[in-house]
Amino acid sequence: MAMPAPREEAKAPAKRPPMLRKILMGTAATVAFGLGAAKAARAELIRSPSLYEGVPKAVAQQYFRVQQSAATGFHQKAVDLAEKLAAKRPRDPLAHYTRFQALDELRLRLITEQVPATSGERAAANARIDDVNAEISKALAETLKNLRPVTYAQHVLHGKTLYGAANHQLLIMEKGRGPSTEESYAAAVKAFDRAIQINPDKADAYYLRGLAKWGLGNRFGAHADFNTAARIEPDNPYPLLLKARAIRAEGNPSQALSVVSEAITLARKHRNKPVEKEARRLLAEFYAQVPIHDLNLLQSLRARSEM
């Protein structure tokens, strides 16, 4: 009778070599960044769901990577990535518009976060901002030069570029609004008019047209467009923020607070951190403007927003 073979003892699992650990860690980091980029993509698509129609997925991911870098505070990295994109795709207006967005975010950071101590530092900071402003103007010009609007998305991009140009001009001018600024806002309204003609069932052109009308001082028309956008996309928090601003401008901060509270709820539901952050800032701003006799309403709204 044959003796049974002795049972081998269980072997301890072999340790992963250092190179394998590095590869696994790198993969994990890539996945984490990808999840962050996807989150930023969702937030951007909520704000402008039609802008990226027809864009190849791989290219759209590069645009979102630029936005993710800016959203996480890496503004110079976002600008560098956008410049590479624009160099690779010189005839793509969306590439130049993405570069404009990255530069505009950098300019805002330079203006709001730099507190130079000496006159020399102030001069250097101002020179840096002037350089960024010059690049912003170039990026806007390149976007417009390469745009031949045919589709809904292209008309939306055209309008957004014109609106961005008007806002940029207001920021760099010393004497308020000039005729060319009003012309840019008016041209943006026409671009969004055409987009709405092509597809009247999408909300983004309405709320963007409302912004352009607001720039022209047409608050009644802006308010109507924000209402239309909110009706078409009841789960989108962004039109609600714009609607709240319009209501507040009409002198009704209590109602504006109620709309902002709705926006916070929706933004949290869709995990849209940028819109939620903006809504909370507006909530604090409007809270100070509501009459004291509306205190009960204020307290209930504040409690709802903190839930």
Secondary structure, DSSP 8 states (H G I E B T S, - for coil): -----------------HHHHHHHHHHHHHHHHHHHHHHHHHHHHHHSTTTTTT--HHHHHHHHHHHHHHHTT-HHHHHHHHHHHHHH-TT-HHHHHHHHHHHHHHHHHHHHH---SSHHHHHHHHHHHHHHHHHHHHHHHHHHHT----SHHHHHHHHHHHHHHHHHHHHH-SSS--HHHHHHHHHHHHHHHHHHHH-TT-HHHHHHHHHHHHHTT-HHHHHHHHHHHHHH-TT-HHHHHHHHHHHHHTT-HHHHHHHHHHHHHHHHHTT-HHHHHHHHHHHHHHHTTS-GGGHHHHHHHHHHHT-
